[in-house]
Amino acid sequence: MPILTNTVVSELPLRGYHKGFHAYLGFCNVDHDRLLQTKNRYLSGYEQERYDTIEAVPHKQSYLRGRYISKEVLGAYFEETELTQFNIVNGIFNQPIVEYKLGHNRTGVSISHNEEYGIGVAFSEEIPMAVDIERCSLSQKEIIKSQITNDEREMAADMPWQSTIAYTVLWTVKEAISKVIKTGLTIPLDVLKVGSFKANENHIICEFENFTQYQTVSFRVKDHVCSMAMPLNAAEGDDVFEFIEQTLFNLKLQSV
């Protein structure tokens, strides 16, 4: 059970070949005061030292939110209640690397966070996953519009959501897939080109022109878009997508 309210953590219902593996998804919108008051319950010694070196207050808040939700999903994955046992360091591409007990070195974690939300997923490395969350804004839309292809601009126009949201979807799915392939946005964005999408009222599923073995699913969370990348055949039908929708709904209920 999460140590703070306004937090939901659930196991994803993987299907097919992936059914024998595990993945836990978590969301939170815990306020900074509570994160600060309880940081000794989830930060490792290394993470505490790193936190102390961060000067900008928004970055300190975002760091705590990201570390907190990552520890919650890792705790659920390993059935570990002492969240300080996990230490998260960064790789050469700034990707999070989990340090835990010997023999548990095949587990990945992906984190995304800002001043309001934190999202994390812990997964068996056999099924690479990644998450990203971004706030929608008109200024951000114009930046994204200048960075994507004409085909993707046409795709955004065809999406059923308002254009600012649609452009944020395209950006977050690129962020998510770039985390899966462990490059981040250090490669040409054309390589991460979205090839197609399917949409309904609640979510948008995207597939890629070059990474055909992956898909993303995107949801709206108030004025944010949250996207998750996963192997194409990890989900059969809409089970996983509907499950994520319910997880987000549960978070909204807690936040009222």
C-alpha positions as CSV (number, residue, x, y, z in Angstrom):
1,M,0.0,0.0,0.0
2,P,1.4,3.4,-0.9
3,I,2.9,5.4,2.0
4,L,1.1,8.6,0.8
5,T,-2.4,9.3,-0.4
6,N,-3.1,10.6,-3.9
7,T,-1.1,7.7,-5.2
8,V,-2.2,4.6,-7.1
9,V,0.0,1.6,-8.0
10,S,-1.4,-1.4,-10.0
11,E,0.0,-4.4,-11.8
12,L,-0.5,-4.3,-15.5
13,P,-2.5,-7.2,-17.0
14,L,0.1,-8.4,-19.6
15,R,-1.0,-10.9,-22.2
16,G,0.4,-13.5,-24.6
17,Y,4.1,-14.2,-24.4
18,H,4.5,-11.5,-21.8
19,K,2.0,-13.0,-19.3
20,G,4.8,-14.6,-17.3
21,F,6.5,-11.3,-16.7
22,H,5.4,-8.4,-14.5
23,A,5.0,-4.7,-14.7
24,Y,3.6,-2.2,-12.2
25,L,2.4,1.2,-13.1
26,G,2.0,4.1,-10.7
27,F,0.7,7.7,-10.7
28,C,0.8,10.4,-8.0
29,N,-0.1,14.0,-7.5
30,V,1.2,14.3,-3.9
31,D,1.9,17.9,-2.8
32,H,5.5,18.9,-2.1
33,D,5.1,19.4,1.6
34,R,4.1,15.8,2.2
35,L,6.9,14.6,-0.1
36,L,9.4,16.7,1.8
37,Q,8.2,15.6,5.2
38,T,8.4,11.9,4.3
39,K,11.5,11.8,2.1
40,N,13.5,9.8,4.6
41,R,11.0,7.0,4.0
42,Y,11.8,6.6,0.3
43,L,15.1,8.3,-0.6
44,S,18.3,6.4,-0.4
45,G,21.4,8.0,1.1
46,Y,22.8,8.7,-2.4
47,E,19.5,10.2,-3.5
48,Q,19.3,12.4,-0.4
49,E,22.8,13.8,-1.3
50,R,21.8,14.4,-4.9
51,Y,18.6,16.2,-3.7
52,D,20.6,18.5,-1.5
53,T,22.7,19.6,-4.5
54,I,19.6,20.7,-6.5
55,E,19.1,24.5,-6.2
56,A,16.0,25.4,-8.1
57,V,12.8,24.8,-6.0
58,P,10.7,23.4,-8.9
59,H,13.5,20.9,-9.8
60,K,13.7,19.8,-6.1
61,Q,9.9,19.3,-6.1
62,S,9.9,17.4,-9.4
63,Y,12.9,15.2,-8.2
64,L,11.1,14.1,-5.0
65,R,7.9,13.4,-7.0
66,G,9.7,11.2,-9.5
67,R,11.8,9.3,-6.9
68,Y,8.7,8.7,-4.7
69,I,6.6,7.2,-7.5
70,S,9.5,5.1,-8.8
71,K,10.0,3.7,-5.3
72,E,6.3,2.8,-5.0
73,V,6.2,0.9,-8.2
74,L,9.5,-0.9,-7.4
75,G,8.2,-1.7,-3.9
76,A,5.1,-3.3,-5.5
77,Y,7.2,-5.2,-8.0
78,F,9.5,-6.7,-5.4
79,E,7.0,-6.8,-2.5
80,E,9.5,-4.6,-0.6
81,T,8.1,-2.2,2.1
82,E,11.5,-0.5,2.9
83,L,11.6,1.8,-0.1
84,T,15.0,3.2,0.9
85,Q,16.5,-0.2,-0.1
86,F,16.1,0.9,-3.8
87,N,18.7,3.3,-5.2
88,I,18.2,4.9,-8.6
89,V,21.2,6.2,-10.4
90,N,21.5,7.6,-14.0
91,G,23.1,6.0,-17.0
92,I,25.0,7.7,-19.7
93,F,21.8,8.8,-21.4
94,N,20.3,9.9,-18.1
95,Q,18.2,6.8,-18.0
96,P,17.3,5.5,-14.5
97,I,19.1,2.4,-13.4
98,V,17.8,0.4,-10.4
99,E,20.2,-0.8,-7.7
100,Y,18.8,-3.3,-5.3
101,K,19.7,-6.7,-3.8
102,L,22.0,-9.1,-5.6
103,G,20.2,-11.2,-8.2
104,H,17.6,-8.6,-8.9
105,N,19.4,-6.9,-11.8
106,R,16.9,-7.6,-14.6
107,T,14.4,-5.0,-13.6
108,G,13.9,-1.6,-15.3
109,V,12.1,1.5,-14.2
110,S,10.9,4.5,-16.2
111,I,10.0,7.8,-14.5
112,S,8.4,11.0,-15.6
113,H,7.6,13.9,-13.4
114,N,7.0,17.6,-13.1
115,E,5.7,20.1,-10.4
116,E,2.3,18.4,-10.3
117,Y,2.4,14.7,-11.3
118,G,4.7,11.8,-11.1
119,I,4.4,8.6,-13.1
120,G,6.5,5.5,-13.0
121,V,6.6,1.9,-14.3
122,A,8.7,-1.0,-13.0
123,F,9.0,-3.9,-15.4
124,S,11.0,-7.0,-16.3
125,E,13.7,-6.0,-18.8
126,E,12.3,-8.7,-21.2
127,I,9.4,-6.3,-21.8
128,P,10.9,-2.8,-22.2
129,M,8.5,0.0,-21.2
130,A,8.7,3.8,-20.7
131,V,6.5,6.6,-19.7
132,D,6.3,10.4,-20.2
133,I,4.0,13.1,-19.0
134,E,3.9,16.7,-20.2
135,R,1.7,19.7,-19.6
136,C,-0.2,21.0,-22.6
137,S,0.4,24.6,-23.6
138,L,0.1,26.8,-26.7
139,S,3.7,27.8,-26.5
140,Q,4.8,24.2,-26.3
141,K,2.5,23.3,-29.2
142,E,4.4,25.8,-31.5
143,I,7.7,24.3,-30.5
144,I,6.5,20.8,-31.1
145,K,5.0,21.8,-34.5
146,S,8.3,23.1,-35.7
147,Q,10.1,19.8,-34.7
148,I,7.8,17.2,-36.3
149,T,7.2,16.1,-39.9
150,N,4.4,17.2,-42.2
151,D,2.9,13.8,-42.0
152,E,2.8,14.1,-38.2
153,R,1.2,17.5,-38.4
154,E,-1.5,16.1,-40.6
155,M,-1.9,13.2,-38.1
156,A,-2.3,15.8,-35.3
157,A,-5.1,17.5,-37.3
158,D,-6.9,14.1,-37.7
159,M,-6.8,13.3,-34.0
160,P,-10.1,13.7,-32.1
161,W,-8.6,15.9,-29.4
162,Q,-7.9,19.6,-29.4
163,S,-4.8,20.5,-31.3
164,T,-2.7,21.5,-28.3
165,I,-3.4,18.1,-26.8
166,A,-2.8,16.3,-30.1
167,Y,0.7,17.8,-30.5
168,T,1.5,17.0,-26.9
169,V,0.6,13.4,-27.6
170,L,3.0,13.3,-30.5
171,W,5.8,14.7,-28.3
172,T,5.2,12.4,-25.4
173,V,5.2,9.3,-27.5
174,K,8.5,10.3,-29.0
175,E,9.9,10.9,-25.5
176,A,8.6,7.5,-24.4
177,I,10.0,5.4,-27.3
178,S,13.3,7.3,-27.0
179,K,13.5,6.1,-23.4
180,V,12.8,2.5,-24.4
181,I,15.7,2.5,-26.9
182,K,17.8,4.3,-24.3
183,T,18.9,7.2,-26.4
184,G,16.6,9.9,-25.2
185,L,16.0,12.7,-27.7
186,T,19.7,12.7,-28.7
187,I,18.9,11.2,-32.1
188,P,17.1,12.9,-35.1
189,L,13.4,13.1,-34.3
190,D,12.6,11.8,-37.8
191,V,13.9,8.4,-36.6
192,L,11.1,8.4,-34.0
193,K,8.4,9.3,-36.6
194,V,4.9,8.2,-35.7
195,G,3.5,6.0,-38.5
196,S,-0.1,5.6,-37.5
197,F,-2.6,6.1,-34.7
198,K,-6.0,4.7,-33.5
199,A,-8.2,6.8,-31.2
200,N,-11.2,6.6,-29.1
201,E,-12.7,9.1,-26.6
202,N,-10.4,8.1,-23.8
203,H,-7.0,7.2,-25.3
204,I,-4.9,7.3,-28.5
205,I,-2.7,4.4,-29.6
206,C,0.3,5.2,-31.8
207,E,2.7,2.9,-33.8
208,F,6.0,3.9,-35.2
209,E,7.5,3.9,-38.7
210,N,10.8,2.6,-37.7
211,F,10.2,0.8,-34.4
212,T,7.3,-1.5,-35.5
213,Q,7.7,-3.8,-32.5
214,Y,6.4,-1.0,-30.1
215,Q,3.2,0.9,-29.5
216,T,2.3,3.7,-27.2
217,V,-1.0,4.6,-25.5
218,S,-1.7,8.2,-24.5
219,F,-4.2,9.6,-22.0
220,R,-5.4,13.0,-20.8
221,V,-4.9,13.9,-17.2
222,K,-6.5,17.3,-16.7
223,D,-4.2,19.7,-18.7
224,H,-1.5,17.0,-19.1
225,V,-0.9,14.1,-21.6
226,C,0.6,10.9,-20.3
227,S,2.0,8.3,-22.7
228,M,3.4,4.9,-22.2
229,A,5.5,2.8,-24.6
230,M,5.4,-1.0,-24.6
231,P,6.0,-4.0,-26.9
232,L,3.3,-4.3,-29.5
233,N,2.0,-7.7,-28.4
234,A,2.2,-7.0,-24.6
235,A,-1.5,-6.1,-24.8
236,E,-4.3,-8.2,-26.4
237,G,-7.4,-6.2,-27.2
238,D,-7.9,-3.2,-25.0
239,D,-7.3,-4.9,-21.7
240,V,-4.2,-3.0,-20.7
241,F,-5.5,0.3,-22.0
242,E,-8.8,0.1,-20.1
243,F,-6.8,-0.9,-17.0
244,I,-4.7,2.2,-17.2
245,E,-7.8,4.3,-17.7
246,Q,-9.3,2.8,-14.5
247,T,-6.0,3.4,-12.7
248,L,-6.1,7.1,-13.7
249,F,-9.8,7.3,-12.7
250,N,-8.9,5.9,-9.2
251,L,-6.2,8.6,-8.9
252,K,-8.8,11.3,-9.8
253,L,-11.2,10.0,-7.1
254,Q,-8.4,10.2,-4.5
255,S,-7.6,13.8,-5.6
256,V,-11.1,15.1,-5.1
